[in-house]
Amino acid sequence: MARRAEPVKPQKAPPRPERLAAFRLGLSAESRAAMFLVAKAYRIVARRWKTPFGEIDIVARRRRALVFVEVKARDTIDDAVEAVTERGKSRIVGAAEFWLAQHPNDVNAEIRFDVIVVAPGKIPRHIANAFDAGR
């Protein structure tokens, strides 16, 4: 018996080189940030944790604190600091609320939102308690 031919699916266009470079830079920055946190006695709980609200770059613990970390990589530390937008903060807070809904044991933890900024040739800069959940 003859088989039906399956419809040809359009090929997905490969990512543009600049997008691929940005993705690799982000992964490298997140790895550097995670190593930096471990050196500061944090325990990494999750990396690149995806939610319907967005992605949390790093979830870490230190003592009683549960820390949601946004990592920004730019050419300079100042540019990286400026790249943390209100929209990004709101996305991280929403993702953190989703985390807490999924992990009820963490509800009583001390919650903090930190930022780690990374620039080539520089030591990462950790901004503890960079913003709060007040949208």
C-alpha positions as CSV (number, residue, x, y, z in Angstrom):
1,M,0.0,0.0,0.0
2,A,1.3,3.5,-0.9
3,R,2.3,5.8,1.9
4,R,1.2,9.4,1.9
5,A,3.9,12.0,1.6
6,E,4.2,14.1,4.6
7,P,4.0,17.9,4.1
8,V,7.4,19.6,4.0
9,K,7.9,21.7,7.0
10,P,9.7,25.0,6.5
11,Q,13.2,25.0,7.8
12,K,13.8,27.3,10.7
13,A,16.3,30.0,9.9
14,P,19.6,29.7,11.7
15,P,20.2,32.3,14.4
16,R,22.0,35.4,13.2
17,P,25.7,35.5,14.2
18,E,25.2,38.5,16.5
19,R,22.4,36.7,18.4
20,L,24.5,33.6,18.7
21,A,27.5,35.7,20.0
22,A,25.1,37.4,22.5
23,F,23.8,34.0,23.7
24,R,27.3,32.7,24.2
25,L,28.4,35.8,26.1
26,G,25.4,35.5,28.4
27,L,26.2,31.8,29.2
28,S,29.8,32.7,29.9
29,A,28.7,35.6,32.1
30,E,26.3,33.4,34.0
31,S,29.0,30.8,34.6
32,R,31.4,33.5,35.9
33,A,28.7,34.9,38.1
34,A,27.9,31.4,39.5
35,M,31.6,30.7,40.3
36,F,31.8,34.2,41.9
37,L,28.8,33.4,44.2
38,V,30.2,30.0,45.1
39,A,33.5,31.7,46.1
40,K,31.4,33.9,48.3
41,A,29.9,30.9,50.1
42,Y,26.6,30.9,48.2
43,R,25.0,27.6,47.1
44,I,23.6,27.5,43.6
45,V,20.1,26.1,43.6
46,A,19.2,26.6,40.0
47,R,20.5,28.3,36.8
48,R,18.5,29.6,33.9
49,W,15.2,28.6,35.6
50,K,12.4,29.2,33.1
51,T,8.9,30.3,34.1
52,P,5.9,31.6,32.1
53,F,7.0,35.1,33.3
54,G,10.6,34.8,32.2
55,E,13.9,33.3,33.2
56,I,15.8,33.7,36.5
57,D,19.5,33.6,35.7
58,I,20.6,32.2,39.1
59,V,18.8,31.1,42.2
60,A,21.1,30.8,45.2
61,R,21.1,30.3,48.9
62,R,23.3,31.7,51.7
63,R,22.4,31.1,55.2
64,R,18.6,31.9,55.5
65,A,18.5,34.0,52.4
66,L,17.1,32.8,49.1
67,V,18.6,35.0,46.4
68,F,17.3,35.6,42.9
69,V,20.2,36.9,40.7
70,E,20.0,38.7,37.5
71,V,23.3,38.6,35.5
72,K,24.1,41.4,33.0
73,A,27.2,41.3,30.7
74,R,28.2,44.4,28.8
75,D,31.4,46.0,27.5
76,T,31.7,48.0,30.7
77,I,30.5,47.6,34.3
78,D,28.6,50.9,34.1
79,D,26.8,49.7,30.9
80,A,25.9,46.5,32.6
81,V,24.4,48.3,35.6
82,E,22.3,50.5,33.3
83,A,21.0,47.4,31.4
84,V,18.9,46.4,34.5
85,T,15.5,47.9,33.5
86,E,12.3,48.3,35.3
87,R,10.7,45.8,32.9
88,G,13.5,43.3,33.7
89,K,13.0,43.8,37.4
90,S,9.3,43.2,37.1
91,R,9.9,40.0,35.1
92,I,12.3,38.7,37.7
93,V,9.9,39.5,40.6
94,G,7.1,37.6,38.7
95,A,9.4,34.6,38.1
96,A,10.4,34.7,41.8
97,E,6.7,34.6,42.8
98,F,6.3,31.6,40.5
99,W,9.3,29.9,42.2
100,L,7.8,30.5,45.6
101,A,4.5,29.0,44.4
102,Q,6.4,25.9,43.2
103,H,8.6,25.7,46.3
104,P,6.4,26.4,49.3
105,N,9.2,25.6,51.8
106,D,11.0,28.7,50.6
107,V,8.1,31.1,51.4
108,N,9.5,31.9,54.9
109,A,13.1,32.4,53.6
110,E,14.6,35.9,53.5
111,I,14.1,36.8,49.9
112,R,16.5,39.0,48.0
113,F,17.0,40.3,44.5
114,D,20.7,40.7,43.5
115,V,22.4,41.7,40.3
116,I,25.8,40.6,39.1
117,V,27.4,42.7,36.4
118,V,30.1,41.3,34.2
119,A,32.5,43.0,31.8
120,P,35.5,41.6,29.9
121,G,38.7,41.6,31.9
122,K,37.0,42.8,35.1
123,I,36.1,41.0,38.3
124,P,32.3,40.5,38.4
125,R,30.5,43.1,40.6
126,H,27.9,41.8,43.0
127,I,25.1,44.2,43.9
128,A,23.3,42.6,46.9
129,N,19.7,43.6,47.4
130,A,19.8,45.6,44.2
131,F,16.0,46.1,44.1
132,D,12.9,44.9,46.0
133,A,9.7,43.2,45.0
134,G,7.7,46.4,45.0
135,R,6.7,46.8,41.4
